[in-house]
Amino acid sequence: MMRIMIRSLTNPVATSRTEVHPNRTRLTPDILDLKHEKNVVLLAHYYQSPGIQELADHVGDSLALARAAERTDAPIILFCGVHFMAETAKILNPTRKVLVPDLHAGCSLAESAPVAKFRAFVDAHPHHVVVSYINCSAEVKAMSDIICTSSNAVRVVNSIPTQHEIIFAPDKHLGAYIQRITGRKMLLWDGVCEVHVEISADKLELLLEKYPEAKLIAHPECPEHLLTMADHVGSTSSLLDFVERDTGTTFIVATEAGILHKMRQAVPYKRLIAAPVHADNACACSECPYMKLNTLEKVHAALLNEEPEIVLNEDIRHRAYRALRNMLDLG
């Protein structure tokens, strides 16, 4: 059975983005009871809502959660993130049941690399090593030689002998950043993360004028003109580490605003400001609407009904596993 394709990425259901806070108190005991009763490990990305993060067994970025998924011996994994992350957990755990709160929690990056078009691109460059960012579908992973995350992309690219040409997909901004760091010229797939490209450089400049002491930290999925403004560029976990160890007291955070929850827990005495976006939304910050499709109500329903479940074609899973294994074996 092939994975369910995610549609209508430009118009997620708006009412699913905000949780009703009273339901945290009402649902939390039931969720904890169901987790215990069914021996479920709950994995949550940093971009999930605070209510979900607080219930998770592991909270982290894509690399940390892939490792947590590989280590677990729980019979059921409930992955609170987006679809490709749950697929990754299933690729690594074929005998375990992998659940998601909402099958429609997709990813603009993953959808930017349609399977048929990517296959044609790879076939047109047969002598290239294919490095795919983990933010891609299981089918694209299956066409890849090695996977990377923003945490280890430099290490992955540097592990490839210099005589080999490289395809990097699907994020062109992360790929361009890795090119600048490593000096390796790569063929870049033309994909972007809509959350990071919506961050406004003009509004950032105004914020930096307002808070001249602030340090700007940015995820490498941001366009280059934003990265050149930054005091630190790194993966989600790297940004978290930076605000913890740096002596600064004010930080503007150019990535999805969900990471601010963990940052505020780690450094409650520091000022943390979400980077502003071009459009005026409810919080004027960079939120991923697909991450926010997951709610406590849906977490509860997934635990109760043990669905929606991630099911993958075994041939695709096996080939994707090989690419993931190549990454994980780097350490």
PyMOL commands that set and color helices and strands:
alter all, ss='L'
color gray80, all
select helices_A, chain A and resi 14-16+22-38+50-55+62-71+83-92+108-111+115-123+138-142+153-158+172-182+194-197+201-210+224-227+236-245+259-266+291-293+296-305+314-328
alter helices_A, ss='H'
color red, helices_A
select strands_A, chain A and resi 40-45+58-60+76-80+97-99+128-133+146-148+165-169+186-188+215-218+232-233+250-254+271-274
alter strands_A, ss='S'
color yellow, strands_A
deselect
rebuild
show_as cartoon
